[in-house]
Amino acid sequence: MSVIATLFAGSAGGAAAQTLTLDLQAYPKDTVAGGYWSATYNEDSTAIRFGEFVFSHSAGWGGIYWDGFTYATNGDLRQYGTPCPVQPCDSVHGGSQSWIDHQWGVMAGGGLTTPPTTVKGAPYLVGYWGYYEEMFGSGHSLEVSLADNSLFSPQEVWVCNHPWPYWGNIYGDGFARPFHEGDYFKLKIHAVKYGGAQDSIEWTLAEFNSSLEQSPDWQQVSLDGLFDGDNDSIQYLYFTMESTDELIIGNENYGPNTAVYFCLDKLKVTKTGNAPARKSATSVENKKSKIPVNSQNGNLILRNGYRFIPFTEKEKSTLIQNQ
C-alpha cells in the first residue's frame, strides 16, 4: 500500500473500509540544500502527494513565493530572527529576513516514525497559511484530500510548533511582538462534507496565561469531534490560523504579524466512499493581483500572512503594473 493501511468490516452492506495513515517516509521527495522539497518554488507544482493523500501547494511571483504544504527533513529548531521587544523595530522588517532561508524547521527536531517517535532526519510537512485566500474568498491555501475523491472520516493528526512563530512569540521579530497576557496563536482545522456543510475545531499552539505556554513537541490532535462525530462524508480538510498579534491600520486588518507556519505529520483517516471530482484550489499565479502589497523605504513588502521580500526595481515595476 502507498500508506499505512488497515482493512476492517464496513457498513451494513459489508463493504470493507480502509484506514489510512500518512507515512512520509514511504514517499521520500527530492530535497535541496536546507532540507526542503526541491519543487517548493516550482510554479508548476500545484499539489504534493503521498500515496492517497494530496496536500495543496502553490508557488508564484516568478519562483520567489510559495504557500500551502511542503516537505522538509532538516529538523532545525534554532532561532534566526532579530528580537524586537516593542514594534516597530525597523522600517523594512529586516528582523525577519534571516528566516526566509531557514523556514523549513520543526521545534521537535524531526518528524515522526511509526509508532509515533520523533527522529532527527525523519520527514514532516511544513504548512504556510496564505491568509489572503480566505480574506478575498478565493480558496484555501492549506487543504488535504484523497487522490481518488474518496470521502473519508478524519480520525487524528499530529501537529508541532514551527520555529519561526515559536521564537517570535518569545522575543518578537521583524513583524511580530513578544506575546503578553491574553495573547494566543491557534490552528483551526476545518472539515467540509460532500454538499458543503462545514465544521471546525481549534488547537492552541501558544497562549499567554500568566506566562507563555507553547510546546516544542509533537502533539496528537483528535478529529473525532468534527460534526459531533457525524463525520463520515468529509470531502476535504483545510487549515487556517489565528493570532491576537495582527496588523491593523485604521479599520483595515491586514492579517497576523505572527508567522503563520505549523508542522504536520501522521494524519489518519478512514475512507468511506466516493464523490464527484471537485475543482482544486486556484494557483497563486491566478490570485496574485489580489495580494496586498505596500512600499516602504524602496522595498515592496508582501504581507501574505508574513512573508518579507525585497524586490529589485525591475520586479517592483512589474508588480505595480499587476496590482
C-alpha positions, 0 to 999 in steps of 0.5 A, a space after each residue: 500500500 502507498 500508506 499505512 493501511 488497515 482493512 476492517 468490516 464496513 457498513 451494513 452492506 459489508 463493504 470493507 473500509 480502509 484506514 489510512 495513515 500518512 507515512 512520509 517516509 514511504 514517499 521520500 521527495 527530492 530535497 535541496 540544500 536546507 532540507 526542503 522539497 526541491 519543487 517548493 518554488 516550482 510554479 508548476 507544482 500545484 499539489 504534493 502527494 503521498 500515496 492517497 493523500 494530496 496536500 495543496 501547494 502553490 508557488 508564484 511571483 516568478 519562483 520567489 513565493 510559495 504557500 500551502 504544504 511542503 516537505 522538509 527533513 532538516 529538523 532545525 529548531 534554532 532561532 534566526 530572527 532579530 528580537 524586537 521587544 516593542 514594534 516597530 523595530 525597523 522600517 523594512 522588517 529586516 528582523 525577519 529576513 534571516 528566516 526566509 532561508 531557514 523556514 523549513 524547521 520543526 521545534 521537535 527536531 524531526 518528524 515522526 516514525 511509526 509508532 509515533 517517535 520523533 527522529 532527527 532526519 525523519 520527514 514532516 510537512 511544513 504548512 504556510 497559511 496564505 491568509 489572503 485566500 480566505 480574506 478575498 474568498 478565493 480558496 484555501 491555501 492549506 487543504 488535504 484530500 484523497 487522490 481518488 475523491 474518496 470521502 473519508 472520516 478524519 480520525 487524528 493528526 499530529 501537529 508541532 510548533 514551527 520555529 519561526 512563530 515559536 521564537 517570535 512569540 518569545 522575543 518578537 521579530 521583524 513583524 511580530 511582538 513578544 506575546 503578553 497576557 491574553 495573547 494566543 496563536 491557534 490552528 483551526 482545522 476545518 472539515 467540509 462534507 460532500 454538499 458543503 456543510 462545514 465544521 471546525 475545531 481549534 488547537 492552541 499552539 501558544 497562549 499567554 496565561 500568566 506566562 507563555 505556554 507553547 510546546 516544542 513537541 509533537 502533539 496528537 490532535 483528535 478529529 473525532 469531534 468534527 460534526 459531533 462525530 457525524 463525520 463520515 462524508 468529509 470531502 476535504 480538510 483545510 487549515 487556517 490560523 489565528 493570532 491576537 498579534 495582527 496588523 491593523 491600520 485604521 479599520 483595515 486588518 491586514 492579517 497576523 504579524 505572527 508567522 503563520 507556519 505549523 508542522 504536520 505529520 501522521 494524519 489518519 483517516 478512514 475512507 468511506 466512499 466516493 464523490 464527484 471530482 471537485 475543482 482544486 484550489 486556484 494557483 497563486 499565479 491566478 490570485 496574485 493581483 489580489 495580494 496586498 502589497 505596500 512600499 516602504 523605504 524602496 522595498 515592496 513588502 508582501 504581507 501574505 500572512 508574513 512573508 518579507 521580500 525585497 524586490 529589485 526595481 525591475 520586479 517592483 515595476 512589474 508588480 505595480 503594473 499587476 496590482 
